Amino acid sequence: MSEGFPVGAHVIKMMGYIQMLEKLGFPLKDELATDVILQSLSDSFKPFVLNFNMNEINKTLPQLLGMLRTTESDLKKNGSKSILMVREAKRKKKAKSKGNGKSKPKGKDALKPEKGISKEAKCFYCEKSGHWKRNCPLYLEEVKKSKANGASSSGMNVIDVHI
């Protein structure tokens, strides 16, 4: 599929080929037909294909067509700026502690250094000594401004990985 060619027309054409194969006595299973269509898409749909496969989404071909049209319109709105984020899903069961009785700190305490900040430590943001980037007043101010301006996270794909 070439860039700029509407994905809807391409998928309908591919569905026609799949139906033609069925009439000739070579039917494709639904999963194989979906894979053939996904593999025929242009590189701009790679994040969609990756997300589709990792989440093991099962859709009919018309439903897949609808999803691809929606993705195409999002790509046109946002350009090709796409971020793929993989994160570990939260566990429901509580993990058992091993042995020594010491527990690891959680939340904000986990970010604090055990022995404090050394005098040689430099902030990666402002390059001044005495603090780290996460505590930098300039950095925190900029983060506040970006949140106030309504920085968008559209174009971000989130994939939960269950281990």
N, C-alpha and C positions, 0 to 999 in steps of 0.2 A: 504494500500500500504506500503510495507516495504522500508526502507532507502536503497539507492543504486540501486533499481529496476528502470529502465528507465521509465520516466513519459509517454513517447510516447506510449510504449507498454501497459501500464496500461490504458490510456485513450482510446486507440483503443479497448481494451478488454471491457471496460465499455460501449463504443458506441455499440459494438456487443450485449451486454446484453439489451441495450435500444431498439435496432432493433428487438431482439427476443421477447421482451414484446409487441412490436407493432404488430408483426406477430401473437401473441397469443390473440390479441384483447384487449390489455391493453396499448394503446399508452400514452406516457408521453408528456406533453407540453414541449416546448423548454426550458422554464425557469426552470421547475422542473428537466429536464434532466441535465442542466448545474449545478444546485445545487447538484444533486446526485454525479456528477463527482467531483465537488469542495470539497464536504464533504468527499470523499473517498481518498483524497490526504494525504500525510504524513505531519507531523508537520513542516517540513522545508518549506512548501509552505503556511504557515499561513499568512505571510505578503502579499503575492500575493492575497490570497482569501479575506483578509480584504480590500485591495485596490480595488479589483474587485467589491465587494459588496457595498462599500461606494460610489464609483463613478458610480454605477448603469450601468455598462458596459453591453451592449447587443451584444453578438457575437454568431455566429453559432458554432456548435460543432467543425468543422474543424478549424475555426479561433481560438477557445479556445485552441485546441491542439497545434497550432503554438505558441500561447502566452506562454503556459506552457513549451514547448520545449525551447523557448528563456530564460525563467526564470530559467529553470534547468541548461542551459549552464552558465548563470550568477552566479548561486549558486556554480557551480563547480569552476569557475574562482575566485570568491571572498570568497569562504568558506561560512560559515553560518552567516557571519557578516552582519546583516541587521538592519537598523534603520528605524523606522516609525515616520514620522513627520506630525503632523496635524497643520494646520495654518488657520487663518481666511482669507478669500478672501478679496481683496480690494473692497470697495464699490464705485460705480460710482456716486451715489447721495450724495450731500453734506448734512451732518446732521445739523439740525437747533439747534442753541444754546438755552439753557434754562435760561431765566431770567437775572441774575445779571450782565451781560455784560462782565464778566471776562472770557477770553478764556484760555484753558490749553496750555502750551508750547508744541511745536512740534519739532521733529527732535532731534538734539544734545542738544538743550536747555532743553528738557524734562528730560535728564539724569543728568543735573547739580543740585546739592542740593540747596535748597532755602537759607540756612543760611551758606553755606560753610562746609568744613570738620573739624570736631572737632579734637583736638590734640590726643585724645584717639583712634581715628579711625585707624584700622589696615588693611593693604592690606592682602587679603586672599591668595594671590599668594606668596609674598616674606616675609610676616609677619612683615613688617616695618611700622612705623607710618607715617602719613602725606599724604597718598594717598590711593586710592582704586584700586582694581585689573584692572579695565578698563583703568586706567591711569598709571599703573605700567610699568616702562621702561623695566624690565626683561620680563614681559609678552608680551608687544608689540613687543619686539625683537624676541621672540619665534614665535609669530604669523606671522611676516614678513618672518622668515626662513621657516616656514611650507608652506606658500604661494609660496615662491621661489622654494621650492623642488617639487612643483606641487602636493600637498596633494589632493588626489582624494576623491570625494564624491560619488563614485559608491557604489551601495548597499543601497542607501538612497531612501526611498519612500516618496514622498511629496503628501499630500492630502489637497486640498483646501476645506474648509467647508463654504458653503454659508448660511448665517443666514438671 
